[in-house]
Amino acid sequence: MSSQSSIPWFDDFVGVAYRYYDLRMNVVPLFTDRKESASIWHDTIHWWVDPSIKIRFVEIGDNYWFIMGSDSQKPDTNLSFFKILPKSENYERFKKGHGGEAYVRLGVYAKKSLDDVKKDALCDCSHEAQDHDENDNDVCLYNNCDCKKFSSFQINLLKRKKTTTDIKFLEENDVKDDPLAWNCLNVNKYSKI
């Protein structure tokens, strides 16, 4: 957590998921601990005023900065969130299809081993669990696959959500015109050079 600005910046989460099958697309910061995500929702995001929630995506090369913040009815517990992430197919899909609004939710990201999943669950190598040998360290049985151990994940979304209509995609040279993006990059990038 960085607090060199009036708003503390929080980046201790694993990433961001995007969900498409709702009335609005979802932007979902992911945590590994359900208790922590519920606590952050209760202490911070619950107090955010929906019309003031801002999400910025600042593209720099093959990565982007995810930046999210808001005015709060409880300023003493307010945080702003940021994470530097690689551009992905899901990010590009969200960028093209968000339509100017999204639900903000939190989620829990959990790694899964072969023992934790059903036979049709997909491994990170894209082959099903049943295609991995339980007796040989969970190695993938496909000849042309280098996967040595089954690995997958599950994302569980918290039910609560907020709505944002203030979403912008920026290039790095545009951040000086956006207070939230400028504050984030100034505190977490430029001041560390």
Disulfide bonds with the S-S distance in Angstrom:
none
